Amino acid sequence: MADPQISVIIPLWNGRSYIDACLGALFAAVERCEGPVEILVVDNGSTDDSALRAEAHFPTVCVIHNGCNLGFAAGCNVGMRAAHGETLVLLNQDTEVSPAWLSTLAATVDERSVVGSLAFLADGQTIQHAGGRVEWPLGIAHHLGYGEPLTEKWQRPAEVDFVTAAAMAFPRRLLDDIGLFDERFWPGYYEDTDFCYRAREVGYSIRYQPDAILIHQEHSSFRNRLFTQWARLRGRLRFCLKHQTPAFFLDHFLPTEEIHLESVLSGDVGATVAVAYLEAIPMLVDLWQTRATPEQIRQAALQLEQFYAPQPFYVPVDKSGDNPISGGDNLKPTQLPDPILTPSPIERLPILGPVWRRLRQSLHQLVIFYVAQRQNQQEGMRQQQAEEIERLKAELAQFKERSSE
């Protein structure tokens, strides 16, 4: 095949129920494109036969085997590094594109734009995504038109805050300008919003193209409600730490988040969701080290820990209210366990000491969280959680080294 003009990258994880339909519809769309198109499927360590099906049923597709689940952002990055096209297109495994989808996107993308699609839910009539808007100060990403029927309002092209990476196109040169997806938006959520914001910062427009149409099943990779809720919160916290100034985060984000904490953590069993606040502490130390004062870092770290530590989490109990049970609607508040840690000399430092102590406590709670959840998570996700804890350990060690200089 001649050098492709377009590269379509599909991250795959246990997508047996979707990949045949996804690739079948995509090949129909490729037929309408004038130049050569390459299709890359990046298998993120699937435990089903979805990657084998892609290879067997669509032999012209390039299947890249990662061997483990790297997360959505890293999986996309693997594909983008391997792609040869001048226009790069990201597509989710649980989508079915219209015949004109790819040619429409390719015609809309120019040298300074990121272009997204009109996505319908499984019924093919209800909108899932018509561009995106970010609500400040909490940084909540909204899919415009979600749950609505298609009306004239959503049939007009528009500039938007972001477009979903479930179906996104942009010129290859954008990677030279801003780099790849931020892989620390792990395991998923907000990496595309961050990508669009970084693109806009260097002069790209973010466009919604309603003539590029597809159906998106949603949540084919994240099927556990609490896991999804945690991933969304974790991604939103990192997004806000990256794109808000420390002063704005302290003065506006944190007070507003506190007001809405009950709804953010609604239904949080075993502090599965709230642990994201602890994971955000080493993020802020890393992201703010050149943008904030030690006192700002200390204040933000303390508040994030407060969002987690003082909150009662809930375990199911039997009707007598005494014994935890494995299911049911009755919930009993239980205080989180106190971390048991040996003292560290760095904790005696006047400003950085309290921050370091909170970080160590956060890591300890992460370990508690992982052990408690290891029997409930899917095998691939359990491995990622362990890897994430090791990465946090490394971050905390780097923080300790910088603080002792």
C-alpha positions, 0 to 999 in steps of 0.5 A: 500500500502507498503511504497512507493519507489517513491513519485510523487508530482503534484501542481495543480491550476485550471488545469481542462483542463490538470489534467485528461491527466496528471494523465492518462499518469502518471498511465501508467508510474507507471505500469512500475515501480518495487516498490510502487509509491504514487501520491500526488496532491496538490491543491492550492485553485483551483476555478474550479473542477480540484481537484474534478476531480482528486479525482473522476477519480483517487481514489488512488491519495492523494489530499491535499487541501491547501484552497488558492493559496500558489504559486508554491514553497510552493505548492511543499513544502506541497507535499514534507512534506507529501511524504513518498518515498525515491525518490521524483519527481515533476511534473507539471499539464500540462504535459503528460509523456511517459510510460518509464518516471518515471522508467527512472528517478528513475533508474538515480537518485542516492544519490547525484544527481538531475535529469531532463527530456527532455520536448517537447512542445505541438507538441511533436517534438519541444524541450521545455527543455533539461536541463538549463543554467544560463547566467551571470551576469544577472542570466537569466535562459535558457532552453537548446534546446528550440524551436529546433527539437530533434537532436543527440546533445540533446539525450546525458545525460549531467550535466547542471546548472539546471533542471526544476521542471516541471519534476524533481527527487531527493533523499529525503535526499537532503531535509535534506541537503539544505531544501525545496524550497525557498517560497519567489520565489513567485508566481513562477519562479527560485525556481527550479534554486535556488534549483539546485544551492543550491544542487550543493553547497553541492556536488550534480550533476545536470543531464539531462536525455534525455530518460525521456520524456514528453510533457509540455504545458507551462504556464497553471498557468500563462496566463497573459503576464505582470503577467508572465513577472513580476514574471520572473523578481522578481524571477531572482532578488531574485536568483541573490541576493542569489547567487551573492556576493554583490560586484558582484551584484553592479559591474556587475549585476546592470550596465548590467541590466541598459543597458538592462532595456529597453528590460527587461521592454518592453511592461510594462503597468502601471509599472506592471513589474517594480514593481519587482525592488521595491520588491527586495529592502527588499529582499536584506536587508534580504539576505545581512544583514550578507554579505554586508556593510550598504553602499553596501545595500544603493547603491544597494537599490538606484539603484534598486529604480532608475530602477523603479522610473525614468522610464516612464510607459505607458497607452493607449491613444486615437488618440488625445493623451489626454485621456486614453483608455482601449485598443489599440496600442498607448501608452503615457508616464506617470511619476509614482506618488510620494509617500506621506509618513509622516517622520520617525525618523529613516530617520535621521540616516546617512547611514541606514536612506536613505535605510529605506526611500527608503524601505518605498517608495517602500512599498507605491508604492506596495500598489499603484500597488496593488490597480491599478491592483486589478480589473485585476488579477484573484481572487487567485492572488489578494489575494496573492498580498495582502498577499505579501504586508503584508509580506513586511510590516513585513520585513520592520518593522523588518528592522526598529527594527534592525536599531534602535538598 
